[in-house]
Amino acid sequence: MKLIVLLLIGAACSSNKGILTEKAKELEVYTTKPTNCNVVGRVVGIDQNGSTELATNDAINQAAKLKASGIFINEEIPNGKGRSVHATAYQCN
């Protein structure tokens, strides 16, 4: 029984999109569009409770999966109770 509870807690924690993964912690949030970098994709981070920080973390996690070195936030959009962050993921050397 304890094992089942621990597995459920672990699954719930690992599915929280607003918590940065270890790889995502290495990424940078650029304050200006970087030059001499390659765009590796566009990402949209979402937080259903309206937190810009958690939506940004979700976007950073997605960018980390694309092997980006950072993101530039293009737009923050309130969506009812939620919030979304639209960003461009870059790979800079």
PDB file of N, CA, C and O in Angstrom:
ATOM      1  N   MET A   1       0.828  -1.206   0.000  1.00  0.00           N
ATOM      2  CA  MET A   1       0.000   0.000   0.000  1.00  0.00           C
ATOM      3  C   MET A   1       0.868   1.263   0.000  1.00  0.00           C
ATOM      4  O   MET A   1       0.589   2.218  -0.726  1.00  0.00           O
ATOM      5  N   LYS A   2       1.937   1.256   0.836  1.00  0.00           N
ATOM      6  CA  LYS A   2       2.819   2.419   0.874  1.00  0.00           C
ATOM      7  C   LYS A   2       3.480   2.650  -0.478  1.00  0.00           C
ATOM      8  O   LYS A   2       3.665   3.792  -0.898  1.00  0.00           O
ATOM      9  N   LEU A   3       3.832   1.571  -1.153  1.00  0.00           N
ATOM     10  CA  LEU A   3       4.473   1.689  -2.453  1.00  0.00           C
ATOM     11  C   LEU A   3       3.547   2.352  -3.465  1.00  0.00           C
ATOM     12  O   LEU A   3       3.985   3.183  -4.261  1.00  0.00           O
ATOM     13  N   ILE A   4       2.283   1.992  -3.436  1.00  0.00           N
ATOM     14  CA  ILE A   4       1.314   2.581  -4.361  1.00  0.00           C
ATOM     15  C   ILE A   4       1.186   4.074  -4.101  1.00  0.00           C
ATOM     16  O   ILE A   4       1.151   4.862  -5.046  1.00  0.00           O
ATOM     17  N   VAL A   5       1.116   4.474  -2.848  1.00  0.00           N
ATOM     18  CA  VAL A   5       0.993   5.880  -2.495  1.00  0.00           C
ATOM     19  C   VAL A   5       2.236   6.644  -2.956  1.00  0.00           C
ATOM     20  O   VAL A   5       2.122   7.733  -3.518  1.00  0.00           O
ATOM     21  N   LEU A   6       3.416   6.078  -2.723  1.00  0.00           N
ATOM     22  CA  LEU A   6       4.652   6.735  -3.154  1.00  0.00           C
ATOM     23  C   LEU A   6       4.720   6.870  -4.668  1.00  0.00           C
ATOM     24  O   LEU A   6       5.166   7.898  -5.179  1.00  0.00           O
ATOM     25  N   LEU A   7       4.283   5.844  -5.388  1.00  0.00           N
ATOM     26  CA  LEU A   7       4.275   5.909  -6.844  1.00  0.00           C
ATOM     27  C   LEU A   7       3.323   7.002  -7.339  1.00  0.00           C
ATOM     28  O   LEU A   7       3.639   7.727  -8.282  1.00  0.00           O
ATOM     29  N   LEU A   8       2.175   7.113  -6.707  1.00  0.00           N
ATOM     30  CA  LEU A   8       1.210   8.138  -7.102  1.00  0.00           C
ATOM     31  C   LEU A   8       1.741   9.539  -6.823  1.00  0.00           C
ATOM     32  O   LEU A   8       1.564  10.451  -7.631  1.00  0.00           O
ATOM     33  N   ILE A   9       2.385   9.704  -5.686  1.00  0.00           N
ATOM     34  CA  ILE A   9       2.961  11.009  -5.351  1.00  0.00           C
ATOM     35  C   ILE A   9       4.075  11.348  -6.335  1.00  0.00           C
ATOM     36  O   ILE A   9       4.159  12.481  -6.809  1.00  0.00           O
ATOM     37  N   GLY A  10       4.921  10.387  -6.641  1.00  0.00           N
ATOM     38  CA  GLY A  10       6.010  10.608  -7.598  1.00  0.00           C
ATOM     39  C   GLY A  10       5.494  10.974  -8.966  1.00  0.00           C
ATOM     40  O   GLY A  10       6.035  11.863  -9.624  1.00  0.00           O
ATOM     41  N   ALA A  11       4.443  10.290  -9.403  1.00  0.00           N
ATOM     42  CA  ALA A  11       3.867  10.582 -10.719  1.00  0.00           C
ATOM     43  C   ALA A  11       3.262  11.978 -10.742  1.00  0.00           C
ATOM     44  O   ALA A  11       3.387  12.691 -11.737  1.00  0.00           O
ATOM     45  N   ALA A  12       2.612  12.371  -9.663  1.00  0.00           N
ATOM     46  CA  ALA A  12       2.004  13.698  -9.602  1.00  0.00           C
ATOM     47  C   ALA A  12       3.071  14.782  -9.633  1.00  0.00           C
ATOM     48  O   ALA A  12       2.901  15.798 -10.307  1.00  0.00           O
ATOM     49  N   CYS A  13       4.153  14.581  -8.922  1.00  0.00           N
ATOM     50  CA  CYS A  13       5.222  15.571  -8.887  1.00  0.00           C
ATOM     51  C   CYS A  13       5.938  15.668 -10.230  1.00  0.00           C
ATOM     52  O   CYS A  13       6.285  16.764 -10.672  1.00  0.00           O
ATOM     53  N   SER A  14       6.155  14.551 -10.866  1.00  0.00           N
ATOM     54  CA  SER A  14       6.892  14.572 -12.126  1.00  0.00           C
ATOM     55  C   SER A  14       6.069  15.151 -13.267  1.00  0.00           C
ATOM     56  O   SER A  14       6.636  15.526 -14.293  1.00  0.00           O
ATOM     57  N   SER A  15       4.768  15.234 -13.123  1.00  0.00           N
ATOM     58  CA  SER A  15       3.934  15.763 -14.189  1.00  0.00           C
ATOM     59  C   SER A  15       3.669  17.260 -14.033  1.00  0.00           C
ATOM     60  O   SER A  15       2.961  17.846 -14.853  1.00  0.00           O
ATOM     61  N   ASN A  16       4.230  17.890 -12.988  1.00  0.00           N
ATOM     62  CA  ASN A  16       4.031  19.317 -12.793  1.00  0.00           C
ATOM     63  C   ASN A  16       4.872  20.081 -13.806  1.00  0.00           C
ATOM     64  O   ASN A  16       6.100  20.101 -13.717  1.00  0.00           O
ATOM     65  N   LYS A  17       4.214  20.703 -14.758  1.00  0.00           N
ATOM     66  CA  LYS A  17       4.894  21.374 -15.859  1.00  0.00           C
ATOM     67  C   LYS A  17       5.640  22.619 -15.405  1.00  0.00           C
ATOM     68  O   LYS A  17       6.547  23.074 -16.101  1.00  0.00           O
ATOM     69  N   GLY A  18       5.284  23.176 -14.262  1.00  0.00           N
ATOM     70  CA  GLY A  18       5.898  24.414 -13.798  1.00  0.00           C
ATOM     71  C   GLY A  18       7.196  24.238 -13.051  1.00  0.00           C
ATOM     72  O   GLY A  18       7.851  25.226 -12.720  1.00  0.00           O
ATOM     73  N   ILE A  19       7.595  22.993 -12.773  1.00  0.00           N
ATOM     74  CA  ILE A  19       8.852  22.741 -12.080  1.00  0.00           C
ATOM     75  C   ILE A  19       9.921  22.487 -13.131  1.00  0.00           C
ATOM     76  O   ILE A  19       9.761  21.632 -14.002  1.00  0.00           O
ATOM     77  N   LEU A  20      11.014  23.237 -13.039  1.00  0.00           N
ATOM     78  CA  LEU A  20      12.087  23.086 -14.018  1.00  0.00           C
ATOM     79  C   LEU A  20      12.777  21.732 -13.890  1.00  0.00           C
ATOM     80  O   LEU A  20      13.061  21.265 -12.787  1.00  0.00           O
ATOM     81  N   THR A  21      13.036  21.118 -15.027  1.00  0.00           N
ATOM     82  CA  THR A  21      13.822  19.888 -15.054  1.00  0.00           C
ATOM     83  C   THR A  21      15.292  20.267 -14.861  1.00  0.00           C
ATOM     84  O   THR A  21      15.661  21.435 -14.985  1.00  0.00           O
ATOM     85  N   GLU A  22      16.120  19.275 -14.558  1.00  0.00           N
ATOM     86  CA  GLU A  22      17.548  19.541 -14.366  1.00  0.00           C
ATOM     87  C   GLU A  22      18.160  20.167 -15.612  1.00  0.00           C
ATOM     88  O   GLU A  22      18.951  21.105 -15.512  1.00  0.00           O
ATOM     89  N   LYS A  23      17.803  19.663 -16.769  1.00  0.00           N
ATOM     90  CA  LYS A  23      18.337  20.199 -18.026  1.00  0.00           C
ATOM     91  C   LYS A  23      17.845  21.632 -18.254  1.00  0.00           C
ATOM     92  O   LYS A  23      18.598  22.477 -18.738  1.00  0.00           O
ATOM     93  N   ALA A  24      16.589  21.903 -17.907  1.00  0.00           N
ATOM     94  CA  ALA A  24      16.011  23.230 -18.121  1.00  0.00           C
ATOM     95  C   ALA A  24      16.662  24.287 -17.230  1.00  0.00           C
ATOM     96  O   ALA A  24      16.697  25.464 -17.589  1.00  0.00           O
ATOM     97  N   LYS A  25      17.173  23.876 -16.080  1.00  0.00           N
ATOM     98  CA  LYS A  25      17.824  24.827 -15.168  1.00  0.00           C
ATOM     99  C   LYS A  25      19.061  25.457 -15.791  1.00  0.00           C
ATOM    100  O   LYS A  25      19.520  26.505 -15.338  1.00  0.00           O
ATOM    101  N   GLU A  26      19.604  24.828 -16.825  1.00  0.00           N
ATOM    102  CA  GLU A  26      20.800  25.338 -17.498  1.00  0.00           C
ATOM    103  C   GLU A  26      20.462  26.396 -18.551  1.00  0.00           C
ATOM    104  O   GLU A  26      21.355  27.097 -19.027  1.00  0.00           O
ATOM    105  N   LEU A  27      19.189  26.520 -18.919  1.00  0.00           N
ATOM    106  CA  LEU A  27      18.797  27.456 -19.969  1.00  0.00           C
ATOM    107  C   LEU A  27      18.716  28.881 -19.448  1.00  0.00           C
ATOM    108  O   LEU A  27      18.572  29.127 -18.250  1.00  0.00           O
ATOM    109  N   GLU A  28      18.815  29.803 -20.385  1.00  0.00           N
ATOM    110  CA  GLU A  28      18.771  31.220 -20.080  1.00  0.00           C
ATOM    111  C   GLU A  28      17.475  31.806 -20.636  1.00  0.00           C
ATOM    112  O   GLU A  28      16.960  31.336 -21.650  1.00  0.00           O
ATOM    113  N   VAL A  29      16.955  32.830 -19.969  1.00  0.00           N
ATOM    114  CA  VAL A  29      15.839  33.598 -20.519  1.00  0.00           C
ATOM    115  C   VAL A  29      16.445  34.913 -20.987  1.00  0.00           C
ATOM    116  O   VAL A  29      16.861  35.743 -20.179  1.00  0.00           O
ATOM    117  N   TYR A  30      16.488  35.092 -22.309  1.00  0.00           N
ATOM    118  CA  TYR A  30      17.118  36.279 -22.891  1.00  0.00           C
ATOM    119  C   TYR A  30      16.184  37.477 -22.776  1.00  0.00           C
ATOM    120  O   TYR A  30      14.981  37.362 -23.010  1.00  0.00           O
ATOM    121  N   THR A  31      16.753  38.636 -22.412  1.00  0.00           N
ATOM    122  CA  THR A  31      15.953  39.854 -22.303  1.00  0.00           C
ATOM    123  C   THR A  31      15.821  40.559 -23.648  1.00  0.00           C
ATOM    124  O   THR A  31      14.916  41.370 -23.846  1.00  0.00           O
ATOM    125  N   THR A  32      16.730  40.247 -24.571  1.00  0.00           N
ATOM    126  CA  THR A  32      16.639  40.750 -25.948  1.00  0.00           C
ATOM    127  C   THR A  32      16.849  39.562 -26.881  1.00  0.00           C
ATOM    128  O   THR A  32      17.456  38.560 -26.503  1.00  0.00           O
ATOM    129  N   LYS A  33      16.346  39.687 -28.085  1.00  0.00           N
ATOM    130  CA  LYS A  33      16.524  38.602 -29.051  1.00  0.00           C
ATOM    131  C   LYS A  33      18.014  38.400 -29.288  1.00  0.00           C
ATOM    132  O   LYS A  33      18.726  39.351 -29.613  1.00  0.00           O
ATOM    133  N   PRO A  34      18.489  37.169 -29.128  1.00  0.00           N
ATOM    134  CA  PRO A  34      19.915  36.939 -29.314  1.00  0.00           C
ATOM    135  C   PRO A  34      20.307  36.992 -30.789  1.00  0.00           C
ATOM    136  O   PRO A  34      19.524  36.638 -31.671  1.00  0.00           O
ATOM    137  N   THR A  35      21.526  37.438 -31.033  1.00  0.00           N
ATOM    138  CA  THR A  35      22.058  37.465 -32.395  1.00  0.00           C
ATOM    139  C   THR A  35      23.050  36.315 -32.538  1.00  0.00           C
ATOM    140  O   THR A  35      23.576  35.809 -31.547  1.00  0.00           O
ATOM    141  N   ASN A  36      23.291  35.922 -33.744  1.00  0.00           N
ATOM    142  CA  ASN A  36      24.214  34.818 -34.042  1.00  0.00           C
ATOM    143  C   ASN A  36      23.808  33.510 -33.373  1.00  0.00           C
ATOM    144  O   ASN A  36      24.661  32.714 -32.979  1.00  0.00           O
ATOM    145  N   CYS A  37      22.525  33.299 -33.252  1.00  0.00           N
ATOM    146  CA  CYS A  37      21.981  32.072 -32.669  1.00  0.00           C
ATOM    147  C   CYS A  37      20.990  31.458 -33.657  1.00  0.00           C
ATOM    148  O   CYS A  37      20.450  32.151 -34.520  1.00  0.00           O
ATOM    149  N   ASN A  38      20.761  30.180 -33.522  1.00  0.00           N
ATOM    150  CA  ASN A  38      19.803  29.492 -34.382  1.00  0.00           C
ATOM    151  C   ASN A  38      18.484  29.283 -33.648  1.00  0.00           C
ATOM    152  O   ASN A  38      18.465  28.895 -32.480  1.00  0.00           O
ATOM    153  N   VAL A  39      17.394  29.541 -34.342  1.00  0.00           N
ATOM    154  CA  VAL A  39      16.067  29.236 -33.789  1.00  0.00           C
ATOM    155  C   VAL A  39      15.868  27.722 -33.894  1.00  0.00           C
ATOM    156  O   VAL A  39      16.006  27.142 -34.971  1.00  0.00           O
ATOM    157  N   VAL A  40      15.545  27.097 -32.772  1.00  0.00           N
ATOM    158  CA  VAL A  40      15.299  25.649 -32.793  1.00  0.00           C
ATOM    159  C   VAL A  40      13.819  25.322 -32.649  1.00  0.00           C
ATOM    160  O   VAL A  40      13.427  24.161 -32.762  1.00  0.00           O
ATOM    161  N   GLY A  41      13.001  26.329 -32.401  1.00  0.00           N
ATOM    162  CA  GLY A  41      11.566  26.091 -32.333  1.00  0.00           C
ATOM    163  C   GLY A  41      10.832  27.174 -31.570  1.00  0.00           C
ATOM    164  O   GLY A  41      11.424  28.093 -31.004  1.00  0.00           O
ATOM    165  N   ARG A  42       9.540  27.029 -31.579  1.00  0.00           N
ATOM    166  CA  ARG A  42       8.664  27.920 -30.813  1.00  0.00           C
ATOM    167  C   ARG A  42       8.003  27.072 -29.729  1.00  0.00           C
ATOM    168  O   ARG A  42       7.648  25.916 -29.961  1.00  0.00           O
ATOM    169  N   VAL A  43       7.844  27.655 -28.556  1.00  0.00           N
ATOM    170  CA  VAL A  43       7.247  26.930 -27.435  1.00  0.00           C
ATOM    171  C   VAL A  43       6.156  27.782 -26.803  1.00  0.00           C
ATOM    172  O   VAL A  43       6.205  29.011 -26.848  1.00  0.00           O
ATOM    173  N   VAL A  44       5.174  27.112 -26.215  1.00  0.00           N
ATOM    174  CA  VAL A  44       4.099  27.788 -25.505  1.00  0.00           C
ATOM    175  C   VAL A  44       3.976  27.142 -24.139  1.00  0.00           C
ATOM    176  O   VAL A  44       3.597  25.977 -24.019  1.00  0.00           O
ATOM    177  N   GLY A  45       4.300  27.911 -23.112  1.00  0.00           N
ATOM    178  CA  GLY A  45       4.161  27.436 -21.743  1.00  0.00           C
ATOM    179  C   GLY A  45       2.810  27.847 -21.203  1.00  0.00           C
ATOM    180  O   GLY A  45       2.328  28.947 -21.476  1.00  0.00           O
ATOM    181  N   ILE A  46       2.199  26.961 -20.434  1.00  0.00           N
ATOM    182  CA  ILE A  46       0.849  27.220 -19.925  1.00  0.00           C
ATOM    183  C   ILE A  46       0.790  26.924 -18.436  1.00  0.00           C
ATOM    184  O   ILE A  46       1.334  25.925 -17.965  1.00  0.00           O
ATOM    185  N   ASP A  47       0.114  27.817 -17.693  1.00  0.00           N
ATOM    186  CA  ASP A  47      -0.235  27.537 -16.305  1.00  0.00           C
ATOM    187  C   ASP A  47      -1.716  27.841 -16.128  1.00  0.00           C
ATOM    188  O   ASP A  47      -2.164  28.960 -16.377  1.00  0.00           O
ATOM    189  N   GLN A  48      -2.456  26.857 -15.706  1.00  0.00           N
ATOM    190  CA  GLN A  48      -3.909  26.987 -15.577  1.00  0.00           C
ATOM    191  C   GLN A  48      -4.332  27.900 -14.433  1.00  0.00           C
ATOM    192  O   GLN A  48      -5.483  28.334 -14.385  1.00  0.00           O
ATOM    193  N   ASN A  49      -3.401  28.204 -13.492  1.00  0.00           N
ATOM    194  CA  ASN A  49      -3.743  29.042 -12.339  1.00  0.00           C
ATOM    195  C   ASN A  49      -3.313  30.492 -12.500  1.00  0.00           C
ATOM    196  O   ASN A  49      -3.462  31.285 -11.570  1.00  0.00           O
ATOM    197  N   GLY A  50      -2.784  30.851 -13.663  1.00  0.00           N
ATOM    198  CA  GLY A  50      -2.464  32.239 -13.950  1.00  0.00           C
ATOM    199  C   GLY A  50      -1.073  32.700 -13.548  1.00  0.00           C
ATOM    200  O   GLY A  50      -0.818  33.905 -13.525  1.00  0.00           O
ATOM    201  N   SER A  51      -0.171  31.793 -13.234  1.00  0.00           N
ATOM    202  CA  SER A  51       1.181  32.168 -12.837  1.00  0.00           C
ATOM    203  C   SER A  51       2.072  32.331 -14.076  1.00  0.00           C
ATOM    204  O   SER A  51       2.270  31.387 -14.841  1.00  0.00           O
ATOM    205  N   THR A  52       2.600  33.538 -14.257  1.00  0.00           N
ATOM    206  CA  THR A  52       3.525  33.780 -15.361  1.00  0.00           C
ATOM    207  C   THR A  52       4.802  32.987 -15.152  1.00  0.00           C
ATOM    208  O   THR A  52       5.353  32.445 -16.110  1.00  0.00           O
ATOM    209  N   GLU A  53       5.282  32.908 -13.922  1.00  0.00           N
ATOM    210  CA  GLU A  53       6.516  32.172 -13.625  1.00  0.00           C
ATOM    211  C   GLU A  53       6.382  30.693 -13.981  1.00  0.00           C
ATOM    212  O   GLU A  53       7.284  30.123 -14.596  1.00  0.00           O
ATOM    213  N   LEU A  54       5.270  30.067 -13.603  1.00  0.00           N
ATOM    214  CA  LEU A  54       5.090  28.650 -13.902  1.00  0.00           C
ATOM    215  C   LEU A  54       4.886  28.411 -15.396  1.00  0.00           C
ATOM    216  O   LEU A  54       5.339  27.399 -15.931  1.00  0.00           O
ATOM    217  N   ALA A  55       4.207  29.337 -16.070  1.00  0.00           N
ATOM    218  CA  ALA A  55       4.048  29.216 -17.525  1.00  0.00           C
ATOM    219  C   ALA A  55       5.405  29.363 -18.212  1.00  0.00           C
ATOM    220  O   ALA A  55       5.691  28.658 -19.179  1.00  0.00           O
ATOM    221  N   THR A  56       6.233  30.269 -17.720  1.00  0.00           N
ATOM    222  CA  THR A  56       7.577  30.437 -18.267  1.00  0.00           C
ATOM    223  C   THR A  56       8.403  29.180 -18.038  1.00  0.00           C
ATOM    224  O   THR A  56       9.119  28.737 -18.937  1.00  0.00           O
ATOM    225  N   ASN A  57       8.312  28.600 -16.844  1.00  0.00           N
ATOM    226  CA  ASN A  57       9.030  27.356 -16.559  1.00  0.00           C
ATOM    227  C   ASN A  57       8.602  26.243 -17.506  1.00  0.00           C
ATOM    228  O   ASN A  57       9.433  25.456 -17.959  1.00  0.00           O
ATOM    229  N   ASP A  58       7.319  26.174 -17.803  1.00  0.00           N
ATOM    230  CA  ASP A  58       6.815  25.168 -18.738  1.00  0.00           C
ATOM    231  C   ASP A  58       7.443  25.380 -20.114  1.00  0.00           C
ATOM    232  O   ASP A  58       7.843  24.417 -20.769  1.00  0.00           O
ATOM    233  N   ALA A  59       7.531  26.641 -20.553  1.00  0.00           N
ATOM    234  CA  ALA A  59       8.146  26.949 -21.846  1.00  0.00           C
ATOM    235  C   ALA A  59       9.633  26.578 -21.841  1.00  0.00           C
ATOM    236  O   ALA A  59      10.145  26.053 -22.829  1.00  0.00           O
ATOM    237  N   ILE A  60      10.318  26.849 -20.738  1.00  0.00           N
ATOM    238  CA  ILE A  60      11.742  26.515 -20.629  1.00  0.00           C
ATOM    239  C   ILE A  60      11.929  25.000 -20.687  1.00  0.00           C
ATOM    240  O   ILE A  60      12.846  24.515 -21.350  1.00  0.00           O
ATOM    241  N   ASN A  61      11.071  24.254 -20.000  1.00  0.00           N
ATOM    242  CA  ASN A  61      11.158  22.788 -20.045  1.00  0.00           C
ATOM    243  C   ASN A  61      11.011  22.275 -21.475  1.00  0.00           C
ATOM    244  O   ASN A  61      11.732  21.369 -21.894  1.00  0.00           O
ATOM    245  N   GLN A  62      10.077  22.856 -22.217  1.00  0.00           N
ATOM    246  CA  GLN A  62       9.891  22.444 -23.615  1.00  0.00           C
ATOM    247  C   GLN A  62      11.113  22.785 -24.451  1.00  0.00           C
ATOM    248  O   GLN A  62      11.526  21.994 -25.299  1.00  0.00           O
ATOM    249  N   ALA A  63      11.697  23.965 -24.217  1.00  0.00           N
ATOM    250  CA  ALA A  63      12.884  24.379 -24.964  1.00  0.00           C
ATOM    251  C   ALA A  63      14.065  23.463 -24.654  1.00  0.00           C
ATOM    252  O   ALA A  63      14.877  23.179 -25.535  1.00  0.00           O
ATOM    253  N   ALA A  64      14.163  23.008 -23.428  1.00  0.00           N
ATOM    254  CA  ALA A  64      15.249  22.088 -23.058  1.00  0.00           C
ATOM    255  C   ALA A  64      15.144  20.790 -23.850  1.00  0.00           C
ATOM    256  O   ALA A  64      16.161  20.209 -24.228  1.00  0.00           O
ATOM    257  N   LYS A  65      13.934  20.338 -24.100  1.00  0.00           N
ATOM    258  CA  LYS A  65      13.738  19.120 -24.894  1.00  0.00           C
ATOM    259  C   LYS A  65      14.180  19.321 -26.345  1.00  0.00           C
ATOM    260  O   LYS A  65      14.512  18.361 -27.039  1.00  0.00           O
ATOM    261  N   LEU A  66      14.180  20.581 -26.796  1.00  0.00           N
ATOM    262  CA  LEU A  66      14.624  20.908 -28.154  1.00  0.00           C
ATOM    263  C   LEU A  66      16.128  21.158 -28.215  1.00  0.00           C
ATOM    264  O   LEU A  66      16.666  21.508 -29.265  1.00  0.00           O
ATOM    265  N   LYS A  67      16.802  20.977 -27.077  1.00  0.00           N
ATOM    266  CA  LYS A  67      18.254  21.208 -26.962  1.00  0.00           C
ATOM    267  C   LYS A  67      18.609  22.678 -27.164  1.00  0.00           C
ATOM    268  O   LYS A  67      19.664  23.002 -27.710  1.00  0.00           O
ATOM    269  N   ALA A  68      17.722  23.557 -26.722  1.00  0.00           N
ATOM    270  CA  ALA A  68      17.969  24.994 -26.810  1.00  0.00           C
ATOM    271  C   ALA A  68      18.912  25.419 -25.685  1.00  0.00           C
ATOM    272  O   ALA A  68      19.069  24.718 -24.686  1.00  0.00           O
ATOM    273  N   SER A  69      19.533  26.581 -25.871  1.00  0.00           N
ATOM    274  CA  SER A  69      20.355  27.137 -24.801  1.00  0.00           C
ATOM    275  C   SER A  69      19.598  28.238 -24.056  1.00  0.00           C
ATOM    276  O   SER A  69      20.028  28.693 -22.997  1.00  0.00           O
ATOM    277  N   GLY A  70      18.465  28.659 -24.625  1.00  0.00           N
ATOM    278  CA  GLY A  70      17.658  29.669 -23.952  1.00  0.00           C
ATOM    279  C   GLY A  70      16.419  30.020 -24.751  1.00  0.00           C
ATOM    280  O   GLY A  70      16.211  29.535 -25.863  1.00  0.00           O
ATOM    281  N   ILE A  71      15.596  30.883 -24.151  1.00  0.00           N
ATOM    282  CA  ILE A  71      14.371  31.332 -24.813  1.00  0.00           C
ATOM    283  C   ILE A  71      14.281  32.851 -24.761  1.00  0.00           C
ATOM    284  O   ILE A  71      14.838  33.496 -23.873  1.00  0.00           O
ATOM    285  N   PHE A  72      13.574  33.396 -25.720  1.00  0.00           N
ATOM    286  CA  PHE A  72      13.183  34.795 -25.713  1.00  0.00           C
ATOM    287  C   PHE A  72      11.661  34.815 -25.670  1.00  0.00           C
ATOM    288  O   PHE A  72      11.003  34.245 -26.541  1.00  0.00           O
ATOM    289  N   ILE A  73      11.108  35.465 -24.666  1.00  0.00           N
ATOM    290  CA  ILE A  73       9.648  35.512 -24.513  1.00  0.00           C
ATOM    291  C   ILE A  73       9.083  36.561 -25.459  1.00  0.00           C
ATOM    292  O   ILE A  73       9.402  37.747 -25.370  1.00  0.00           O
ATOM    293  N   ASN A  74       8.237  36.093 -26.364  1.00  0.00           N
ATOM    294  CA  ASN A  74       7.609  36.980 -27.345  1.00  0.00           C
ATOM    295  C   ASN A  74       6.343  37.628 -26.800  1.00  0.00           C
ATOM    296  O   ASN A  74       6.043  38.784 -27.101  1.00  0.00           O
ATOM    297  N   GLU A  75       5.597  36.859 -25.982  1.00  0.00           N
ATOM    298  CA  GLU A  75       4.280  37.337 -25.569  1.00  0.00           C
ATOM    299  C   GLU A  75       3.802  36.572 -24.340  1.00  0.00           C
ATOM    300  O   GLU A  75       3.987  35.359 -24.246  1.00  0.00           O
ATOM    301  N   GLU A  76       3.192  37.279 -23.409  1.00  0.00           N
ATOM    302  CA  GLU A  76       2.522  36.670 -22.265  1.00  0.00           C
ATOM    303  C   GLU A  76       1.034  36.970 -22.419  1.00  0.00           C
ATOM    304  O   GLU A  76       0.636  38.123 -22.581  1.00  0.00           O
ATOM    305  N   ILE A  77       0.222  35.920 -22.367  1.00  0.00           N
ATOM    306  CA  ILE A  77      -1.196  36.081 -22.653  1.00  0.00           C
ATOM    307  C   ILE A  77      -2.043  35.552 -21.499  1.00  0.00           C
ATOM    308  O   ILE A  77      -1.964  34.371 -21.161  1.00  0.00           O
ATOM    309  N   PRO A  78      -2.857  36.428 -20.889  1.00  0.00           N
ATOM    310  CA  PRO A  78      -3.822  35.920 -19.920  1.00  0.00           C
ATOM    311  C   PRO A  78      -4.927  35.192 -20.673  1.00  0.00           C
ATOM    312  O   PRO A  78      -5.379  35.647 -21.724  1.00  0.00           O
ATOM    313  N   ASN A  79      -5.351  34.077 -20.137  1.00  0.00           N
ATOM    314  CA  ASN A  79      -6.368  33.269 -20.808  1.00  0.00           C
ATOM    315  C   ASN A  79      -7.384  32.833 -19.755  1.00  0.00           C
ATOM    316  O   ASN A  79      -7.287  31.744 -19.191  1.00  0.00           O
ATOM    317  N   GLY A  80      -8.353  33.699 -19.504  1.00  0.00           N
ATOM    318  CA  GLY A  80      -9.306  33.408 -18.442  1.00  0.00           C
ATOM    319  C   GLY A  80      -8.560  33.374 -17.119  1.00  0.00           C
ATOM    320  O   GLY A  80      -7.891  34.340 -16.752  1.00  0.00           O
ATOM    321  N   LYS A  81      -8.670  32.287 -16.421  1.00  0.00           N
ATOM    322  CA  LYS A  81      -7.958  32.109 -15.151  1.00  0.00           C
ATOM    323  C   LYS A  81      -6.493  31.737 -15.386  1.00  0.00           C
ATOM    324  O   LYS A  81      -5.666  31.907 -14.490  1.00  0.00           O
ATOM    325  N   GLY A  82      -6.162  31.236 -16.570  1.00  0.00           N
ATOM    326  CA  GLY A  82      -4.821  30.756 -16.871  1.00  0.00           C
ATOM    327  C   GLY A  82      -3.922  31.817 -17.474  1.00  0.00           C
ATOM    328  O   GLY A  82      -4.308  32.975 -17.634  1.00  0.00           O
ATOM    329  N   ARG A  83      -2.716  31.393 -17.803  1.00  0.00           N
ATOM    330  CA  ARG A  83      -1.722  32.275 -18.421  1.00  0.00           C
ATOM    331  C   ARG A  83      -0.892  31.440 -19.387  1.00  0.00           C
ATOM    332  O   ARG A  83      -0.552  30.296 -19.088  1.00  0.00           O
ATOM    333  N   SER A  84      -0.564  32.010 -20.546  1.00  0.00           N
ATOM    334  CA  SER A  84       0.340  31.327 -21.468  1.00  0.00           C
ATOM    335  C   SER A  84       1.492  32.247 -21.826  1.00  0.00           C
ATOM    336  O   SER A  84       1.342  33.467 -21.887  1.00  0.00           O
ATOM    337  N   VAL A  85       2.638  31.638 -22.062  1.00  0.00           N
ATOM    338  CA  VAL A  85       3.848  32.347 -22.440  1.00  0.00           C
ATOM    339  C   VAL A  85       4.307  31.784 -23.770  1.00  0.00           C
ATOM    340  O   VAL A  85       4.606  30.594 -23.877  1.00  0.00           O
ATOM    341  N   HIS A  86       4.364  32.637 -24.787  1.00  0.00           N
ATOM    342  CA  HIS A  86       4.833  32.242 -26.116  1.00  0.00           C
ATOM    343  C   HIS A  86       6.273  32.687 -26.251  1.00  0.00           C
ATOM    344  O   HIS A  86       6.594  33.854 -26.025  1.00  0.00           O
ATOM    345  N   ALA A  87       7.139  31.763 -26.618  1.00  0.00           N
ATOM    346  CA  ALA A  87       8.566  32.078 -26.684  1.00  0.00           C
ATOM    347  C   ALA A  87       9.224  31.406 -27.869  1.00  0.00           C
ATOM    348  O   ALA A  87       8.716  30.428 -28.417  1.00  0.00           O
ATOM    349  N   THR A  88      10.371  31.956 -28.252  1.00  0.00           N
ATOM    350  CA  THR A  88      11.207  31.356 -29.279  1.00  0.00           C
ATOM    351  C   THR A  88      12.387  30.715 -28.579  1.00  0.00           C
ATOM    352  O   THR A  88      13.026  31.332 -27.727  1.00  0.00           O
ATOM    353  N   ALA A  89      12.679  29.458 -28.947  1.00  0.00           N
ATOM    354  CA  ALA A  89      13.806  28.730 -28.369  1.00  0.00           C
ATOM    355  C   ALA A  89      15.007  28.871 -29.298  1.00  0.00           C
ATOM    356  O   ALA A  89      14.905  28.665 -30.507  1.00  0.00           O
ATOM    357  N   TYR A  90      16.154  29.228 -28.705  1.00  0.00           N
ATOM    358  CA  TYR A  90      17.390  29.450 -29.463  1.00  0.00           C
ATOM    359  C   TYR A  90      18.484  28.503 -29.005  1.00  0.00           C
ATOM    360  O   TYR A  90      18.530  28.090 -27.846  1.00  0.00           O
ATOM    361  N   GLN A  91      19.362  28.168 -29.939  1.00  0.00           N
ATOM    362  CA  GLN A  91      20.602  27.458 -29.628  1.00  0.00           C
ATOM    363  C   GLN A  91      21.736  28.405 -29.959  1.00  0.00           C
ATOM    364  O   GLN A  91      21.962  28.725 -31.126  1.00  0.00           O
ATOM    365  N   CYS A  92      22.446  28.852 -28.944  1.00  0.00           N
ATOM    366  CA  CYS A  92      23.572  29.765 -29.120  1.00  0.00           C
ATOM    367  C   CYS A  92      24.843  29.035 -28.740  1.00  0.00           C
ATOM    368  O   CYS A  92      24.853  28.251 -27.790  1.00  0.00           O
ATOM    369  N   ASN A  93      25.909  29.286 -29.471  1.00  0.00           N
ATOM    370  CA  ASN A  93      27.192  28.616 -29.181  1.00  0.00           C
ATOM    371  C   ASN A  93      28.080  29.473 -28.343  1.00  0.00           C
ATOM    372  O   ASN A  93      29.192  29.066 -28.008  1.00  0.00           O
TER     373      ASN A  93
END
